[in-house]
Amino acid sequence: MKLWVGIDVGGTTSTVTVGDANRQGVYVSPQFETRSTAGPAAVIEAVVAAVQQGVAEAGGALADVASVCLSTPGPATLDGLLLKTPNLDPAMWDKFPIRQALEEALRAQVPTISVHYIGDGQAAVLGEFAVRSGKLTWPHARGAGGQDLQSIFMVIVGTGLGGGEVRDGRVVRGREGRAGHVGHILLPEYAFRYPHDRQLQVGNALSTAESAISLTGLSHQLGYRLTLDEWKDNPLVAAPGTVRDKAKKLRELAAAGDPLAQQLFDDQAKALGIALLSVNYLGDFDLIVIGGGVSDLAPAVRDRYRQLAEESYRTHALDGFRNLDRFEFSICGDEAPVAGALVHAYEATAP
């Protein structure tokens, strides 16, 4: 038997999947802690163990693996040399050749294994495209394949803000593998409610899309709003934990109708609409997909989020771009990057 392996290493958690010769995902691991603060060697060891377990769960062995693909947060080179990736401590991870290190660790057991690399935003859009178009059967998909698509842009709202593009049926990686960094495009002042909200530096810039549309951005905004008289009686003021801990509770609070949580998600959705307008001006895509944590908002909150993002897009759009049908949420959810890594593993061995 032949098996293919996809791996998504995130700043917080990682996932491994195994696919068979029918381009079907037959095993998807539970998310496991990346432990990136323990350093590269510990992460590589954990990933190798997860690959071994996954292959065994699929009924095979490492010797059956035809190809492996790894995705990580960027920026990174085409060959998986990390370049001061924001979600991985640069003191340990800058210039670390993660693809090469994983290949060497796997080849210590099976000398013929090859490991390929793709950025996580590029992997996510590739996975979403493949599942929607029926080129990959995914066990946890929230919708059917068979869509007629040639181009798609996907934005991933999580700890940060990532993105990726498929054009003419192929993922766009760019000359040096850096394509898709939507989180670092700049937003206008009116995308932010308060001057304070514009002062979060992401990378080397203020007023970026990621500073408005991410868990990091929500934490920054929440910390300020909890100092305002308007919200002095909000339960989060007295809640234990750091501001980031409190920000992680906003999903459930929004579902319960908390007005502060709802305001924060409303602001994020409106900023996202502006960012996606800039994206579509350049791409003119068949479909624009929202992925990441916001895909798991409560249905009523998620629908409001999507509608506000669409309204913001249309409000600021040129007339010729106002015919947007709708944004859609990912049918792969948090598993889109690992699904895309699996697709890239297949493509690496395609004739």
Contacts in CASP RR format, 6 or more apart in sequence:
PFRMAT RR
TARGET T0000
AUTHOR 0000-0000-0000
METHOD contacts of the structure
MODEL  1
MKLWVGIDVGGTTSTVTVGDANRQGVYVSPQFETRSTAGPAAVIEAVVAA
VQQGVAEAGGALADVASVCLSTPGPATLDGLLLKTPNLDPAMWDKFPIRQ
ALEEALRAQVPTISVHYIGDGQAAVLGEFAVRSGKLTWPHARGAGGQDLQ
SIFMVIVGTGLGGGEVRDGRVVRGREGRAGHVGHILLPEYAFRYPHDRQL
QVGNALSTAESAISLTGLSHQLGYRLTLDEWKDNPLVAAPGTVRDKAKKL
RELAAAGDPLAQQLFDDQAKALGIALLSVNYLGDFDLIVIGGGVSDLAPA
VRDRYRQLAEESYRTHALDGFRNLDRFEFSICGDEAPVAGALVHAYEATA
P
1 20 0 8 1.000
1 21 0 8 1.000
1 59 0 8 1.000
1 60 0 8 1.000
1 64 0 8 1.000
2 20 0 8 1.000
2 21 0 8 1.000
2 64 0 8 1.000
2 65 0 8 1.000
2 66 0 8 1.000
3 18 0 8 1.000
3 19 0 8 1.000
3 20 0 8 1.000
3 55 0 8 1.000
3 58 0 8 1.000
3 60 0 8 1.000
3 64 0 8 1.000
3 65 0 8 1.000
3 66 0 8 1.000
4 18 0 8 1.000
4 19 0 8 1.000
4 20 0 8 1.000
4 65 0 8 1.000
4 66 0 8 1.000
4 67 0 8 1.000
4 68 0 8 1.000
4 342 0 8 1.000
4 345 0 8 1.000
4 346 0 8 1.000
4 349 0 8 1.000
5 16 0 8 1.000
5 17 0 8 1.000
5 18 0 8 1.000
5 19 0 8 1.000
5 51 0 8 1.000
5 55 0 8 1.000
5 65 0 8 1.000
5 67 0 8 1.000
5 68 0 8 1.000
5 69 0 8 1.000
5 342 0 8 1.000
5 345 0 8 1.000
6 16 0 8 1.000
6 17 0 8 1.000
6 18 0 8 1.000
6 68 0 8 1.000
6 69 0 8 1.000
6 70 0 8 1.000
6 71 0 8 1.000
6 338 0 8 1.000
6 340 0 8 1.000
6 341 0 8 1.000
6 342 0 8 1.000
6 344 0 8 1.000
6 345 0 8 1.000
7 14 0 8 1.000
7 15 0 8 1.000
7 16 0 8 1.000
7 17 0 8 1.000
7 47 0 8 1.000
7 50 0 8 1.000
7 51 0 8 1.000
7 68 0 8 1.000
7 69 0 8 1.000
7 70 0 8 1.000
7 71 0 8 1.000
7 102 0 8 1.000
7 338 0 8 1.000
7 341 0 8 1.000
8 14 0 8 1.000
8 15 0 8 1.000
8 16 0 8 1.000
8 71 0 8 1.000
8 72 0 8 1.000
8 120 0 8 1.000
8 123 0 8 1.000
8 337 0 8 1.000
8 338 0 8 1.000
8 341 0 8 1.000
9 34 0 8 1.000
9 43 0 8 1.000
9 47 0 8 1.000
9 70 0 8 1.000
9 71 0 8 1.000
9 72 0 8 1.000
9 98 0 8 1.000
10 34 0 8 1.000
10 36 0 8 1.000
10 72 0 8 1.000
10 73 0 8 1.000
10 87 0 8 1.000
10 120 0 8 1.000
11 34 0 8 1.000
11 36 0 8 1.000
11 73 0 8 1.000
11 87 0 8 1.000
11 88 0 8 1.000
11 159 0 8 1.000
12 33 0 8 1.000
12 34 0 8 1.000
12 87 0 8 1.000
12 159 0 8 1.000
13 31 0 8 1.000
13 32 0 8 1.000
13 33 0 8 1.000
13 34 0 8 1.000
14 31 0 8 1.000
14 32 0 8 1.000
14 33 0 8 1.000
14 34 0 8 1.000
14 43 0 8 1.000
14 46 0 8 1.000
14 47 0 8 1.000
14 50 0 8 1.000
15 28 0 8 1.000
15 29 0 8 1.000
15 30 0 8 1.000
15 31 0 8 1.000
15 32 0 8 1.000
15 334 0 8 1.000
15 335 0 8 1.000
15 337 0 8 1.000
15 338 0 8 1.000
16 28 0 8 1.000
16 29 0 8 1.000
16 47 0 8 1.000
16 50 0 8 1.000
16 51 0 8 1.000
16 53 0 8 1.000
16 54 0 8 1.000
16 338 0 8 1.000
17 25 0 8 1.000
17 27 0 8 1.000
17 28 0 8 1.000
17 29 0 8 1.000
17 335 0 8 1.000
17 338 0 8 1.000
17 339 0 8 1.000
17 341 0 8 1.000
17 342 0 8 1.000
18 25 0 8 1.000
18 26 0 8 1.000
18 27 0 8 1.000
18 54 0 8 1.000
18 55 0 8 1.000
18 57 0 8 1.000
18 58 0 8 1.000
18 342 0 8 1.000
19 25 0 8 1.000
19 26 0 8 1.000
19 27 0 8 1.000
19 58 0 8 1.000
19 342 0 8 1.000
20 26 0 8 1.000
20 58 0 8 1.000
22 137 0 8 1.000
23 135 0 8 1.000
23 136 0 8 1.000
23 137 0 8 1.000
23 346 0 8 1.000
24 136 0 8 1.000
24 137 0 8 1.000
25 136 0 8 1.000
25 137 0 8 1.000
25 138 0 8 1.000
25 139 0 8 1.000
25 339 0 8 1.000
25 342 0 8 1.000
26 58 0 8 1.000
26 139 0 8 1.000
27 54 0 8 1.000
27 57 0 8 1.000
27 58 0 8 1.000
28 139 0 8 1.000
28 140 0 8 1.000
28 335 0 8 1.000
28 338 0 8 1.000
29 50 0 8 1.000
29 53 0 8 1.000
29 54 0 8 1.000
31 334 0 8 1.000
32 46 0 8 1.000
32 50 0 8 1.000
34 43 0 8 1.000
34 46 0 8 1.000
35 42 0 8 1.000
35 43 0 8 1.000
35 46 0 8 1.000
36 43 0 8 1.000
36 87 0 8 1.000
36 88 0 8 1.000
36 89 0 8 1.000
36 92 0 8 1.000
36 93 0 8 1.000
37 89 0 8 1.000
37 92 0 8 1.000
39 92 0 8 1.000
39 93 0 8 1.000
40 92 0 8 1.000
40 93 0 8 1.000
40 96 0 8 1.000
40 98 0 8 1.000
40 101 0 8 1.000
44 98 0 8 1.000
44 101 0 8 1.000
44 102 0 8 1.000
44 105 0 8 1.000
45 105 0 8 1.000
47 70 0 8 1.000
47 102 0 8 1.000
48 102 0 8 1.000
48 105 0 8 1.000
48 106 0 8 1.000
48 109 0 8 1.000
51 62 0 8 1.000
51 68 0 8 1.000
51 106 0 8 1.000
52 62 0 8 1.000
55 61 0 8 1.000
55 62 0 8 1.000
55 64 0 8 1.000
55 65 0 8 1.000
62 106 0 8 1.000
62 109 0 8 1.000
62 110 0 8 1.000
62 113 0 8 1.000
63 110 0 8 1.000
65 110 0 8 1.000
65 113 0 8 1.000
66 345 0 8 1.000
66 349 0 8 1.000
67 114 0 8 1.000
67 116 0 8 1.000
67 345 0 8 1.000
67 346 0 8 1.000
67 348 0 8 1.000
67 349 0 8 1.000
68 102 0 8 1.000
68 103 0 8 1.000
68 106 0 8 1.000
68 113 0 8 1.000
68 114 0 8 1.000
68 115 0 8 1.000
68 116 0 8 1.000
68 345 0 8 1.000
69 115 0 8 1.000
69 116 0 8 1.000
69 117 0 8 1.000
69 118 0 8 1.000
69 123 0 8 1.000
69 340 0 8 1.000
69 341 0 8 1.000
69 342 0 8 1.000
69 344 0 8 1.000
69 345 0 8 1.000
69 348 0 8 1.000
70 80 0 8 1.000
70 98 0 8 1.000
70 99 0 8 1.000
70 102 0 8 1.000
70 115 0 8 1.000
70 116 0 8 1.000
70 117 0 8 1.000
70 118 0 8 1.000
70 341 0 8 1.000
71 117 0 8 1.000
71 118 0 8 1.000
71 119 0 8 1.000
71 120 0 8 1.000
71 121 0 8 1.000
71 122 0 8 1.000
71 123 0 8 1.000
71 337 0 8 1.000
71 338 0 8 1.000
71 340 0 8 1.000
71 341 0 8 1.000
71 344 0 8 1.000
72 80 0 8 1.000
72 82 0 8 1.000
72 85 0 8 1.000
72 88 0 8 1.000
72 98 0 8 1.000
72 117 0 8 1.000
72 119 0 8 1.000
72 120 0 8 1.000
73 85 0 8 1.000
73 86 0 8 1.000
73 87 0 8 1.000
73 88 0 8 1.000
73 119 0 8 1.000
73 120 0 8 1.000
74 82 0 8 1.000
74 83 0 8 1.000
74 85 0 8 1.000
74 119 0 8 1.000
74 120 0 8 1.000
74 178 0 8 1.000
74 181 0 8 1.000
75 82 0 8 1.000
75 83 0 8 1.000
75 84 0 8 1.000
75 85 0 8 1.000
75 178 0 8 1.000
75 181 0 8 1.000
76 82 0 8 1.000
76 83 0 8 1.000
76 85 0 8 1.000
76 98 0 8 1.000
76 117 0 8 1.000
76 119 0 8 1.000
76 177 0 8 1.000
76 178 0 8 1.000
77 83 0 8 1.000
77 176 0 8 1.000
77 177 0 8 1.000
78 117 0 8 1.000
78 173 0 8 1.000
78 176 0 8 1.000
78 177 0 8 1.000
79 97 0 8 1.000
79 99 0 8 1.000
79 100 0 8 1.000
79 117 0 8 1.000
80 97 0 8 1.000
80 98 0 8 1.000
80 99 0 8 1.000
80 100 0 8 1.000
80 117 0 8 1.000
81 95 0 8 1.000
81 96 0 8 1.000
81 97 0 8 1.000
81 98 0 8 1.000
81 99 0 8 1.000
82 88 0 8 1.000
82 93 0 8 1.000
82 94 0 8 1.000
82 95 0 8 1.000
82 96 0 8 1.000
82 97 0 8 1.000
82 98 0 8 1.000
83 94 0 8 1.000
83 95 0 8 1.000
84 90 0 8 1.000
84 94 0 8 1.000
85 93 0 8 1.000
85 94 0 8 1.000
86 160 0 8 1.000
86 202 0 8 1.000
86 203 0 8 1.000
87 159 0 8 1.000
87 160 0 8 1.000
98 117 0 8 1.000
99 115 0 8 1.000
99 116 0 8 1.000
99 117 0 8 1.000
100 115 0 8 1.000
102 115 0 8 1.000
103 113 0 8 1.000
103 114 0 8 1.000
103 115 0 8 1.000
106 113 0 8 1.000
106 115 0 8 1.000
107 113 0 8 1.000
114 348 0 8 1.000
116 344 0 8 1.000
116 345 0 8 1.000
116 348 0 8 1.000
118 126 0 8 1.000
118 171 0 8 1.000
118 173 0 8 1.000
118 340 0 8 1.000
118 341 0 8 1.000
118 344 0 8 1.000
119 173 0 8 1.000
119 177 0 8 1.000
120 156 0 8 1.000
120 162 0 8 1.000
120 337 0 8 1.000
121 154 0 8 1.000
121 156 0 8 1.000
121 162 0 8 1.000
121 163 0 8 1.000
121 164 0 8 1.000
121 180 0 8 1.000
121 337 0 8 1.000
122 163 0 8 1.000
122 164 0 8 1.000
122 165 0 8 1.000
122 171 0 8 1.000
122 172 0 8 1.000
122 173 0 8 1.000
122 177 0 8 1.000
122 179 0 8 1.000
122 180 0 8 1.000
123 336 0 8 1.000
123 337 0 8 1.000
123 338 0 8 1.000
123 339 0 8 1.000
123 340 0 8 1.000
123 341 0 8 1.000
123 344 0 8 1.000
124 154 0 8 1.000
124 156 0 8 1.000
124 162 0 8 1.000
124 163 0 8 1.000
124 164 0 8 1.000
124 291 0 8 1.000
124 330 0 8 1.000
124 332 0 8 1.000
124 336 0 8 1.000
124 337 0 8 1.000
124 340 0 8 1.000
125 152 0 8 1.000
125 153 0 8 1.000
125 154 0 8 1.000
125 163 0 8 1.000
125 164 0 8 1.000
125 165 0 8 1.000
125 166 0 8 1.000
125 171 0 8 1.000
125 289 0 8 1.000
125 336 0 8 1.000
126 166 0 8 1.000
126 171 0 8 1.000
126 339 0 8 1.000
126 340 0 8 1.000
126 343 0 8 1.000
126 344 0 8 1.000
127 136 0 8 1.000
127 138 0 8 1.000
127 332 0 8 1.000
127 336 0 8 1.000
127 337 0 8 1.000
127 339 0 8 1.000
127 340 0 8 1.000
127 342 0 8 1.000
127 343 0 8 1.000
128 152 0 8 1.000
128 154 0 8 1.000
128 289 0 8 1.000
128 291 0 8 1.000
128 330 0 8 1.000
128 331 0 8 1.000
128 332 0 8 1.000
128 336 0 8 1.000
128 339 0 8 1.000
129 135 0 8 1.000
129 149 0 8 1.000
129 152 0 8 1.000
129 166 0 8 1.000
129 169 0 8 1.000
129 171 0 8 1.000
130 136 0 8 1.000
130 339 0 8 1.000
130 340 0 8 1.000
130 343 0 8 1.000
131 137 0 8 1.000
131 138 0 8 1.000
131 141 0 8 1.000
131 145 0 8 1.000
131 331 0 8 1.000
131 332 0 8 1.000
131 339 0 8 1.000
132 145 0 8 1.000
132 146 0 8 1.000
132 147 0 8 1.000
132 149 0 8 1.000
132 152 0 8 1.000
132 287 0 8 1.000
132 331 0 8 1.000
133 145 0 8 1.000
133 146 0 8 1.000
133 147 0 8 1.000
133 148 0 8 1.000
133 149 0 8 1.000
134 145 0 8 1.000
134 146 0 8 1.000
134 147 0 8 1.000
135 343 0 8 1.000
136 339 0 8 1.000
136 340 0 8 1.000
136 342 0 8 1.000
136 343 0 8 1.000
136 346 0 8 1.000
138 332 0 8 1.000
138 335 0 8 1.000
138 339 0 8 1.000
140 332 0 8 1.000
140 335 0 8 1.000
141 331 0 8 1.000
141 332 0 8 1.000
142 330 0 8 1.000
142 331 0 8 1.000
142 332 0 8 1.000
142 333 0 8 1.000
143 331 0 8 1.000
147 287 0 8 1.000
149 166 0 8 1.000
149 169 0 8 1.000
149 286 0 8 1.000
149 287 0 8 1.000
150 167 0 8 1.000
150 168 0 8 1.000
150 169 0 8 1.000
150 286 0 8 1.000
151 165 0 8 1.000
151 166 0 8 1.000
151 167 0 8 1.000
151 168 0 8 1.000
151 169 0 8 1.000
151 283 0 8 1.000
151 284 0 8 1.000
151 285 0 8 1.000
151 286 0 8 1.000
151 287 0 8 1.000
152 165 0 8 1.000
152 166 0 8 1.000
152 285 0 8 1.000
152 286 0 8 1.000
152 287 0 8 1.000
152 288 0 8 1.000
152 289 0 8 1.000
153 163 0 8 1.000
153 164 0 8 1.000
153 165 0 8 1.000
153 166 0 8 1.000
153 276 0 8 1.000
153 279 0 8 1.000
153 280 0 8 1.000
153 283 0 8 1.000
153 285 0 8 1.000
153 287 0 8 1.000
153 288 0 8 1.000
153 289 0 8 1.000
154 163 0 8 1.000
154 164 0 8 1.000
154 165 0 8 1.000
154 288 0 8 1.000
154 289 0 8 1.000
154 290 0 8 1.000
154 291 0 8 1.000
154 330 0 8 1.000
154 336 0 8 1.000
155 161 0 8 1.000
155 162 0 8 1.000
155 163 0 8 1.000
155 164 0 8 1.000
155 182 0 8 1.000
155 213 0 8 1.000
155 272 0 8 1.000
155 275 0 8 1.000
155 276 0 8 1.000
155 279 0 8 1.000
155 288 0 8 1.000
155 289 0 8 1.000
155 290 0 8 1.000
155 291 0 8 1.000
156 162 0 8 1.000
156 163 0 8 1.000
156 291 0 8 1.000
156 292 0 8 1.000
156 336 0 8 1.000
156 337 0 8 1.000
157 213 0 8 1.000
157 214 0 8 1.000
157 268 0 8 1.000
157 272 0 8 1.000
157 290 0 8 1.000
157 291 0 8 1.000
157 292 0 8 1.000
157 293 0 8 1.000
157 294 0 8 1.000
158 214 0 8 1.000
158 215 0 8 1.000
158 292 0 8 1.000
158 293 0 8 1.000
158 294 0 8 1.000
159 214 0 8 1.000
159 215 0 8 1.000
159 216 0 8 1.000
160 183 0 8 1.000
160 210 0 8 1.000
160 214 0 8 1.000
160 215 0 8 1.000
160 216 0 8 1.000
161 182 0 8 1.000
161 183 0 8 1.000
161 209 0 8 1.000
161 210 0 8 1.000
161 213 0 8 1.000
161 214 0 8 1.000
162 180 0 8 1.000
162 181 0 8 1.000
162 182 0 8 1.000
162 183 0 8 1.000
162 210 0 8 1.000
163 180 0 8 1.000
163 181 0 8 1.000
163 182 0 8 1.000
163 183 0 8 1.000
164 171 0 8 1.000
164 172 0 8 1.000
164 179 0 8 1.000
164 180 0 8 1.000
164 182 0 8 1.000
165 171 0 8 1.000
165 172 0 8 1.000
165 179 0 8 1.000
165 180 0 8 1.000
165 283 0 8 1.000
165 285 0 8 1.000
166 172 0 8 1.000
167 283 0 8 1.000
171 344 0 8 1.000
172 179 0 8 1.000
172 180 0 8 1.000
173 179 0 8 1.000
182 209 0 8 1.000
182 275 0 8 1.000
182 279 0 8 1.000
183 202 0 8 1.000
183 208 0 8 1.000
183 209 0 8 1.000
183 210 0 8 1.000
183 213 0 8 1.000
183 214 0 8 1.000
183 275 0 8 1.000
184 202 0 8 1.000
184 203 0 8 1.000
184 205 0 8 1.000
184 208 0 8 1.000
184 209 0 8 1.000
184 210 0 8 1.000
185 208 0 8 1.000
185 209 0 8 1.000
185 275 0 8 1.000
185 278 0 8 1.000
185 279 0 8 1.000
186 205 0 8 1.000
186 207 0 8 1.000
186 208 0 8 1.000
186 209 0 8 1.000
187 207 0 8 1.000
187 208 0 8 1.000
187 209 0 8 1.000
187 211 0 8 1.000
187 212 0 8 1.000
187 271 0 8 1.000
187 274 0 8 1.000
187 275 0 8 1.000
188 207 0 8 1.000
188 274 0 8 1.000
189 198 0 8 1.000
189 207 0 8 1.000
191 207 0 8 1.000
191 212 0 8 1.000
191 270 0 8 1.000
191 271 0 8 1.000
191 274 0 8 1.000
192 198 0 8 1.000
192 207 0 8 1.000
192 212 0 8 1.000
192 267 0 8 1.000
192 271 0 8 1.000
193 221 0 8 1.000
193 267 0 8 1.000
194 221 0 8 1.000
194 224 0 8 1.000
196 221 0 8 1.000
196 224 0 8 1.000
197 211 0 8 1.000
197 212 0 8 1.000
197 220 0 8 1.000
197 221 0 8 1.000
197 224 0 8 1.000
197 267 0 8 1.000
198 206 0 8 1.000
198 207 0 8 1.000
198 211 0 8 1.000
199 206 0 8 1.000
200 206 0 8 1.000
200 211 0 8 1.000
200 216 0 8 1.000
200 217 0 8 1.000
200 220 0 8 1.000
201 211 0 8 1.000
202 208 0 8 1.000
202 210 0 8 1.000
202 211 0 8 1.000
202 216 0 8 1.000
209 271 0 8 1.000
209 272 0 8 1.000
209 275 0 8 1.000
210 216 0 8 1.000
210 217 0 8 1.000
211 217 0 8 1.000
211 220 0 8 1.000
212 267 0 8 1.000
212 268 0 8 1.000
212 271 0 8 1.000
212 272 0 8 1.000
212 275 0 8 1.000
213 268 0 8 1.000
213 271 0 8 1.000
213 272 0 8 1.000
213 275 0 8 1.000
215 244 0 8 1.000
215 247 0 8 1.000
215 248 0 8 1.000
218 247 0 8 1.000
218 250 0 8 1.000
218 264 0 8 1.000
218 268 0 8 1.000
219 243 0 8 1.000
219 244 0 8 1.000
219 246 0 8 1.000
219 247 0 8 1.000
221 264 0 8 1.000
221 267 0 8 1.000
222 236 0 8 1.000
222 243 0 8 1.000
222 246 0 8 1.000
222 247 0 8 1.000
222 250 0 8 1.000
222 260 0 8 1.000
222 264 0 8 1.000
223 243 0 8 1.000
223 246 0 8 1.000
225 231 0 8 1.000
225 260 0 8 1.000
225 263 0 8 1.000
225 264 0 8 1.000
226 234 0 8 1.000
226 236 0 8 1.000
226 237 0 8 1.000
226 243 0 8 1.000
226 246 0 8 1.000
231 237 0 8 1.000
231 260 0 8 1.000
234 258 0 8 1.000
234 260 0 8 1.000
235 258 0 8 1.000
236 246 0 8 1.000
236 249 0 8 1.000
236 253 0 8 1.000
236 260 0 8 1.000
239 246 0 8 1.000
239 249 0 8 1.000
250 258 0 8 1.000
250 261 0 8 1.000
250 264 0 8 1.000
250 265 0 8 1.000
251 261 0 8 1.000
251 296 0 8 1.000
251 297 0 8 1.000
251 298 0 8 1.000
251 301 0 8 1.000
253 260 0 8 1.000
253 261 0 8 1.000
254 261 0 8 1.000
254 262 0 8 1.000
254 264 0 8 1.000
254 265 0 8 1.000
254 297 0 8 1.000
254 298 0 8 1.000
254 301 0 8 1.000
255 297 0 8 1.000
255 298 0 8 1.000
255 300 0 8 1.000
255 301 0 8 1.000
262 301 0 8 1.000
262 304 0 8 1.000
265 294 0 8 1.000
265 297 0 8 1.000
265 301 0 8 1.000
265 304 0 8 1.000
265 305 0 8 1.000
266 304 0 8 1.000
266 305 0 8 1.000
266 308 0 8 1.000
268 294 0 8 1.000
268 305 0 8 1.000
269 304 0 8 1.000
269 305 0 8 1.000
269 306 0 8 1.000
269 308 0 8 1.000
269 309 0 8 1.000
269 312 0 8 1.000
270 308 0 8 1.000
270 309 0 8 1.000
270 311 0 8 1.000
270 312 0 8 1.000
271 312 0 8 1.000
272 290 0 8 1.000
272 309 0 8 1.000
272 312 0 8 1.000
273 309 0 8 1.000
273 310 0 8 1.000
273 312 0 8 1.000
273 313 0 8 1.000
274 312 0 8 1.000
274 313 0 8 1.000
274 316 0 8 1.000
276 288 0 8 1.000
276 309 0 8 1.000
276 313 0 8 1.000
276 327 0 8 1.000
277 312 0 8 1.000
277 313 0 8 1.000
277 316 0 8 1.000
277 317 0 8 1.000
277 321 0 8 1.000
279 285 0 8 1.000
279 288 0 8 1.000
280 288 0 8 1.000
280 313 0 8 1.000
280 321 0 8 1.000
280 324 0 8 1.000
281 318 0 8 1.000
281 321 0 8 1.000
287 328 0 8 1.000
288 324 0 8 1.000
288 327 0 8 1.000
288 328 0 8 1.000
289 327 0 8 1.000
289 328 0 8 1.000
289 329 0 8 1.000
289 330 0 8 1.000
290 306 0 8 1.000
290 309 0 8 1.000
290 327 0 8 1.000
290 328 0 8 1.000
290 329 0 8 1.000
290 330 0 8 1.000
291 329 0 8 1.000
291 330 0 8 1.000
291 333 0 8 1.000
291 336 0 8 1.000
292 330 0 8 1.000
292 333 0 8 1.000
292 334 0 8 1.000
292 336 0 8 1.000
293 333 0 8 1.000
293 334 0 8 1.000
294 302 0 8 1.000
294 305 0 8 1.000
294 329 0 8 1.000
295 302 0 8 1.000
295 329 0 8 1.000
295 330 0 8 1.000
295 333 0 8 1.000
295 334 0 8 1.000
296 333 0 8 1.000
296 334 0 8 1.000
297 305 0 8 1.000
302 329 0 8 1.000
306 326 0 8 1.000
306 327 0 8 1.000
306 329 0 8 1.000
309 327 0 8 1.000
310 324 0 8 1.000
310 326 0 8 1.000
310 327 0 8 1.000
313 324 0 8 1.000
313 327 0 8 1.000
314 322 0 8 1.000
314 324 0 8 1.000
317 324 0 8 1.000
330 336 0 8 1.000
332 339 0 8 1.000
END
